[in-house]
Amino acid sequence: MMLMLLFLSPRSIGNSFFKFASLTAAILLGVTLGFNFLFPSPVRVGVWPVIFLLVCALLTAVYNRVVDVDKFTAANILLWGVILTGLTSIILDSFAFTRLMSLGGWERWLLVINHLGATALLGSMMLTMVFGHWYLVIPRLSIEPLERLTKVLIAAVGLRILTMVLSLVVLQFEQSIPLSAVLNELMIRQGFFFWPRLIFGVIVPIVLGAMIWNTVQLKHTQAATGLLYLAVVAVLFGEFFSKFLLFSVNLPL
């Protein structure tokens, strides 16, 4: 969500949205840290991912208090700090899952790419949905920022699909088990996880992404926001089943 704020400017839409979005992000980061404390990861070794996430949460809270049209430069520096520490946390945390698979040395980078792709997709969906509500706060707000966020959202959907395809390509070249056998395992024995992953994480975002874009073109912001609600729920379910597949078949999808 904080990364997506780079595509908006407080000077064009005011600082209120940035305060609300960063507060939402800070709360979600706090919830994540709370879950990590209550249910520590069974595969993570070391505390650096948690430390970077904690720094990211603290910087987000500071950003929330600082962001203002008159303090744009300082807020922008803090925003970059939030983004860099947050992405570093995700990258370091991805390395912990390499013990689940062996793909000729590619497993580390596959996990990083997949987790960053998932981050981009979840963040873009969430922030665009929140921004859709801002047209109720500022009815005369230009449609251009929502169009820009929708383009980024669609690009994030495409990126996430590419990361899944890349996993299957690497598996084909680096794994002794034939890809056909893996697909058979996914579609039949792991079908309870795979098909919801495919439906909620790929098909539904593609369909809703096209519908959201067409609705934005018609400048019907309330309808677009409703569709974005559905997209956020679908993506959350899709990524939820993605993690089940990571542990059940040791493949990031």
URHUUR-V265863 format. One record per residue. N is the residue number from 1. PSI is psi in radians with two decimals (NA if undefined). Layout:
n->{N,N}
psi->{PSI,PSI}
This chain:
n->{1,2,3,4,5,6,7,8,9,10,11,12,13,14,15,16,17,18,19,20,21,22,23,24,25,26,27,28,29,30,31,32,33,34,35,36,37,38,39,40,41,42,43,44,45,46,47,48,49,50,51,52,53,54,55,56,57,58,59,60,61,62,63,64,65,66,67,68,69,70,71,72,73,74,75,76,77,78,79,80,81,82,83,84,85,86,87,88,89,90,91,92,93,94,95,96,97,98,99,100,101,102,103,104,105,106,107,108,109,110,111,112,113,114,115,116,117,118,119,120,121,122,123,124,125,126,127,128,129,130,131,132,133,134,135,136,137,138,139,140,141,142,143,144,145,146,147,148,149,150,151,152,153,154,155,156,157,158,159,160,161,162,163,164,165,166,167,168,169,170,171,172,173,174,175,176,177,178,179,180,181,182,183,184,185,186,187,188,189,190,191,192,193,194,195,196,197,198,199,200,201,202,203,204,205,206,207,208,209,210,211,212,213,214,215,216,217,218,219,220,221,222,223,224,225,226,227,228,229,230,231,232,233,234,235,236,237,238,239,240,241,242,243,244,245,246,247,248,249,250,251,252,253}
psi->{-0.74,-0.63,-0.67,-0.40,-0.32,-0.37,0.06,2.84,2.26,-0.45,-0.43,-0.52,0.04,2.90,-0.17,-0.74,-0.69,-0.63,-0.76,-0.79,-0.75,-0.58,-0.77,-0.78,-0.72,-0.70,-0.79,-0.69,-0.70,-0.72,-0.74,-0.80,-0.64,-0.77,-0.66,-0.63,-0.71,-0.64,1.37,2.56,2.34,-0.20,-0.30,2.39,2.19,2.90,0.03,-0.71,-0.69,-0.69,-0.81,-0.63,-0.65,-0.75,-0.71,-0.77,-0.74,-0.74,-0.61,-0.73,-0.72,-0.74,-0.72,-0.62,-0.43,-0.62,2.19,2.68,-0.63,-0.17,0.65,-0.74,-0.84,-0.73,-0.66,-0.67,-0.76,-0.69,-0.76,-0.63,-0.75,-0.83,-0.81,-0.74,-0.65,-0.81,-0.64,-0.73,-0.76,-0.74,-0.83,-0.67,-0.56,-0.62,-0.46,-0.43,-0.05,-0.41,-0.25,-0.22,2.86,1.88,0.83,0.53,-0.15,-0.25,-0.64,-0.83,-0.55,-0.76,-0.76,-0.84,-0.75,-0.74,-0.62,-0.65,-0.72,-0.68,-0.79,-0.71,-0.86,-0.76,-0.74,-0.71,-0.82,-0.84,-0.68,-0.68,-0.77,-0.71,-0.55,-0.55,-0.34,-0.28,-0.26,-0.52,-0.76,1.48,-0.52,0.20,2.41,2.54,-0.25,-0.77,-0.67,-0.65,-0.75,-0.78,-0.62,-0.68,-0.75,-0.71,-0.83,-0.70,-0.66,-0.66,-0.80,-0.72,-0.74,-0.69,-0.70,-0.66,-0.63,-0.75,-0.72,-0.69,-0.75,-0.63,-0.83,-0.70,-0.69,-0.68,-0.42,-0.17,2.45,-0.44,2.27,2.55,-0.61,-0.64,-0.65,-0.78,-0.66,-0.72,-0.75,-0.83,-0.43,-1.17,-0.60,0.36,-0.54,-0.53,-0.67,-0.83,-0.73,-0.63,-0.78,-0.76,-0.95,-0.54,-0.28,-1.07,-0.90,-0.79,-0.63,-0.85,-0.84,-0.61,-0.75,-0.73,-0.72,-0.77,-0.80,-0.66,-0.69,-0.67,-0.54,-0.04,0.59,1.46,-0.58,-0.73,-0.70,-0.70,-0.69,-0.75,-0.62,-0.60,-0.88,-0.70,-0.72,-0.80,-0.77,-0.79,-0.70,-0.78,-0.74,-0.80,-0.51,-0.84,-0.47,-0.73,-0.59,-0.75,-0.61,-0.68,-0.48,-0.69,0.08,0.81,2.18,2.05,NA}
